[in-house]
């Protein structure tokens, strides 16, 4: 084969790789897109069933079970991702090694919670009892199994199954909300039991599937020891705790400085963020195994791939942020009338999922090299920033202040974390367009927050989005060409 023929072959292979990646992403995304649509049914259902005070208590439930889960998991979910594709690894052995320590620990932590449940529950919910204890304990224990079973599906890159299970979980969740709302009315336990039972049902299905698919596999010793997994995973605990603080300090601040009602309004705005968080969940499920596999195969050659993916993802994320804020006036109508104040919280709060997605791109260098301490440095600075911001802004500006403090915090977190990640694994991300787009959106978010006229705000957002497209015109042209090529290919098949 001549040089020209080899070049043509290389171009074909590159196109096939891109199409394979897009196909893989779509398999993950379609399920989460359906989940998003179901979420648009669930959110107004929930906000109309629960008063703002009761909805605020459900927010406390999710933050509480999350922190218990973080301690219990021991970072071994990250170890499972790290070693899944490593040569010589028995994947069933790896699964057992990663699952058993968290399972033992979560049972111990659940026991401690039960002993002190009176104090914890009064602080979190303002009331206690066995009806509160049961879902907290059940949800945290089940979540450990769910984490590793779903992680196994992700690492197998089985996007169709992953998507279908997420759809089933959401359908069950809505069904249980309707059932318990009919039984109990406006009571925060409605959401607690609906979340627990839907999670338990789907986890049982995935557990049966895993046992069946691996029934012929044996747990045999391999070169990865338990100590090695713990040594890799445990440093993630401070990082995850700090991330939890970053994502929950706003809610705690509102509860401390205000009340459950204001927490409920803020929580409803956070639920609207699922429009972008759905994309984040999909992207993380898709990106983590892909990035790790690329790095394991050739850690130098894949740097250009990471840089190109960053260009595309940052542009799409910024477009999503603009669109969400432009249509916030329409979106907030799905909430009950008691929750309409959430419209002013959305603009700055949108930056949280956006920068989280971007950090999934730029933070991989730290995960590749295992230098998790750098995540902790970034998280510590961000937490201090968030604490100061919430203390100064929340007492006076309530949810808007919390949203602004959260936005600034995530900008700090992204900047420091990206700096350290590039230090560990240098990738030439083209940051100029992203930074300009981020500044443009921040200015628009400030304007949208203080302006009450949603029509004028929408037109201003459209103009700002047009400027963003001009700034990212090369990426836009690339995405357009790629989309047209995919469309032509689909038309030929049909």
Helices and strands as residue ranges (DSSP letters): H 3-49, H 52-73, H 76-83, H 91-115, H 117-125, H 130-155, H 159-184, H 189-213, H 226-233, H 235-257, H 260-272, H 274-297, H 303-326, H 328-331, G 332-334, G 337-344, H 346-362, H 364-369, H 373-424, H 431-450, H 454-471, H 473-493
